[in-house]
Amino acid sequence: MNARLGATAILKDNVHPLTIKTVLCATDFSAPAHAALVYALNIARTYDAELLLAHVLPPAPFDPHNGSLFTTNQIASAKDGLKHIAWSIGKIRHRLLLRSGDVWPALSDIINKENVDLVVTGTHGRTGAEKLAIGSVAEQILRQAHCPVLTVRSTKVARNHAIGAPVTSVRKVLFATDFSPESLAAMPLALSLAQEYQARLSLLHVLDRTDHGYTPDRNRVLSYLLEELGKLIPPEAELWCHPEYLIEFGAPAKVILEASNRLEPDFIVMGVRSSQDHLFAATHFPYSTAHKVIAGANCPVLTVLG
């Protein structure tokens, strides 16, 4: 625990307002993509950022009639879909990008070439007794994008929200941390969101009930953890984010979701571990904490790769 908590001093010395200049929203014209676009527009509007709206034509069998991997109808349909969305966007600065091939490589190329500051993607969050999935593309983006990723579930509210209309005012942000370097990397963005929207910031640390290391002196450990949470907030930030500090017990994903249901935040912010060179690990973590939170949350989840 001490090694992780020691990073809080480093974090506090380097907290500064974040600048989001370019937002990438990946769309396949589905309901989850619509939900993602609603939030991408809201963030682009709030940060005065340029919105890149990208659609990737998936690989298809070679067409011997026109010598192309894609039919004329496929390309025309994709262009029409992007133009229809652009018409709904209004005056927000934006560009339409049409690519082809596997989705993640195409998006990764855009992220690198355009210096994207934030990726927004939609997902079908679903849970079951034996599996939990957010979608392979969303999982690849989450684990490999070297910029923050906002994952939006296709909730009823988001599906029915008009594209150009502002999202309901952001009042609360929930930041979940285990004091690891990955989670601390997400803290500046949680602060930035709270500042930009003048929202209340809740900081949550979860203690697993199976960890009995704190049992002999429970009150002292809890007091220490609350103090460490408090160190994450610069003194001047307390005036506008009105922080609250929470220490709770249980399985991390379950507790984060329970806290979200109780607090009703507009965003959940958390760090995720890098896949490094292990692509299988990047795309097949069905029981990871971030994965479970994204699939079960009733609000968008903003993740930052540590």
Long-range contacts (C-beta under 8 A, 24 or more apart in sequence): 1-179, 4-178, 4-179, 4-180, 4-181, 5-179, 5-228, 7-179, 7-181, 7-184, 8-179, 8-184, 8-228, 8-231, 8-232, 9-231, 10-184, 11-184, 11-187, 11-188, 11-232, 12-231, 12-232, 12-234, 14-188, 15-187, 15-188, 15-191, 15-234, 15-237, 16-188, 17-192, 17-195, 18-188, 18-189, 18-192, 19-47, 19-117, 20-47, 20-49, 20-117, 20-118, 21-47, 21-49, 21-50, 21-115, 21-117, 22-49, 22-50, 22-52, 22-114, 22-115, 22-116, 22-117, 22-118, 23-47, 23-49, 23-50, 23-51, 23-52, 23-116, 23-117, 23-118, 23-119, 23-120, 24-52, 24-54, 24-107, 24-110, 24-111, 24-114, 24-116, 24-118, 24-119, 24-120, 25-51, 25-52, 25-53, 25-54, 25-119, 25-120, 25-121, 26-54, 26-55, 26-56, 26-103, 26-107, 26-119, 26-120, 26-121, 26-137, 26-141, 27-53, 27-54, 27-55, 27-81, 27-82, 27-85, 27-122, 28-55, 28-56, 29-55, 29-81, 30-122, 30-154, 31-122, 31-154, 31-159, 32-122, 32-123, 32-124, 32-135, 32-152, 32-153, 32-154, 33-122, 34-122, 34-154, 34-158, 34-159, 34-163, 35-122, 35-152, 35-153, 35-154, 35-155, 35-158, 35-159, 35-161, 36-120, 36-121, 36-122, 36-150, 36-152, 37-85, 37-120, 37-122, 37-163, 38-152, 38-158, 38-161, 38-163, 38-167, 39-120, 39-150, 39-152, 39-158, 39-167, 39-300, 40-120, 40-150, 41-89, 41-92, 41-163, 41-164, 42-166, 42-167, 43-118, 43-120, 43-150, 44-92, 44-93, 44-94, 45-92, 45-166, 46-196, 46-197, 47-196, 49-93, 49-117, 49-118, 50-93, 50-94, 50-95, 51-89, 51-92, 51-93, 51-94, 51-95, 52-94, 52-95, 52-97, 52-110, 52-114, 52-116, 53-82, 53-85, 53-86, 53-89, 53-94, 53-95, 53-96, 53-97, 54-97, 54-98, 54-99, 54-106, 54-107, 54-110, 55-81, 55-82, 55-97, 55-98, 55-99, 56-99, 56-100, 56-101, 56-102, 56-103, 56-106, 56-107, 57-98, 57-99, 57-100, 57-101, 58-101, 58-102, 58-103, 59-100, 59-101, 59-102, 69-100, 70-100, 85-163, 88-162, 88-163, 88-164, 89-163, 89-164, 90-164, 103-137, 103-140, 104-137, 104-140, 104-141, 104-144, 107-141, 107-145, 108-144, 108-145, 111-145, 111-146, 111-147, 116-147, 117-147, 117-148, 118-147, 118-148, 118-149, 118-150, 119-145, 119-147, 119-148, 119-149, 119-150, 120-149, 120-150, 120-152, 121-149, 121-150, 121-151, 121-152, 122-151, 122-152, 122-153, 122-154, 123-151, 123-152, 123-153, 123-154, 123-294, 123-295, 124-153, 124-154, 125-153, 125-294, 125-295, 125-296, 125-297, 126-295, 127-292, 127-295, 127-296, 131-286, 132-286, 132-287, 132-291, 132-292, 132-295, 133-286, 133-295, 134-291, 134-294, 134-295, 136-283, 138-294, 139-282, 139-283, 139-285, 139-291, 140-282, 140-283, 142-272, 142-290, 142-291, 142-294, 142-303, 143-272, 143-274, 143-275, 143-281, 143-282, 143-283, 143-285, 143-305, 144-275, 144-282, 144-305, 145-305, 146-305, 147-305, 148-186, 148-189, 148-302, 148-303, 148-304, 149-302, 149-303, 149-304, 149-305, 150-267, 150-300, 150-301, 150-302, 150-303, 151-294, 151-300, 151-301, 151-302, 151-303, 152-300, 153-294, 153-295, 153-297, 153-298, 153-300, 155-298, 168-266, 169-197, 170-197, 170-199, 170-266, 170-267, 171-197, 171-199, 171-200, 171-266, 172-199, 172-200, 172-201, 172-202, 172-263, 172-264, 172-265, 172-266, 173-197, 173-199, 173-200, 173-201, 173-202, 173-241, 173-265, 173-266, 173-267, 173-268, 173-269, 174-202, 174-204, 174-256, 174-259, 174-260, 174-263, 174-265, 174-267, 174-268, 174-269, 175-201, 175-202, 175-203, 175-204, 175-268, 175-269, 175-270, 176-204, 176-205, 176-206, 176-252, 176-256, 176-259, 176-268, 176-269, 176-270, 176-293, 177-203, 177-204, 177-205, 177-229, 177-232, 177-270, 177-271, 178-205, 178-206, 178-252, 179-205, 179-228, 180-271, 180-306, 181-271, 181-306, 182-271, 182-272, 182-273, 182-274, 182-304, 182-305, 182-306, 183-270, 183-271, 183-306, 184-232, 184-271, 184-306, 185-271, 185-304, 185-305, 185-306, 186-269, 186-270, 186-271, 186-302, 186-303, 186-304, 186-306, 187-232, 187-269, 189-269, 189-302, 189-304, 190-269, 190-302, 191-233, 191-234, 191-237, 191-241, 193-267, 193-269, 193-302, 194-237, 194-240, 194-241, 195-237, 195-240, 195-241, 197-266, 198-240, 199-241, 199-266, 200-241, 200-242, 200-243, 200-244, 201-233, 201-241, 201-242, 201-243, 201-244, 202-243, 202-244, 202-245, 202-246, 202-259, 202-263, 202-265, 203-229, 203-232, 203-233, 203-243, 203-244, 203-245, 203-246, 204-246, 204-247, 204-248, 204-255, 204-256, 204-259, 205-229, 205-246, 205-247, 205-248, 206-248, 206-249, 206-250, 206-251, 206-252, 206-255, 206-256, 207-247, 207-248, 207-249, 208-249, 208-250, 208-251, 208-252, 209-249, 209-250, 222-247, 252-289, 253-289, 253-292, 253-293, 253-296, 254-292, 256-289, 256-293, 257-292, 257-293, 257-296, 257-297, 260-293, 260-297, 260-298, 260-299, 261-298, 264-299, 265-299, 266-299, 266-300, 267-299, 267-300, 267-301, 267-302, 268-293, 268-297, 268-299, 268-300, 268-301, 268-302, 269-301, 269-302, 269-303, 269-304, 270-301, 270-302, 270-303, 270-304, 271-303, 271-304, 271-305, 271-306, 272-303, 272-304, 272-305, 272-306, 273-305, 273-306, 274-305, 274-306
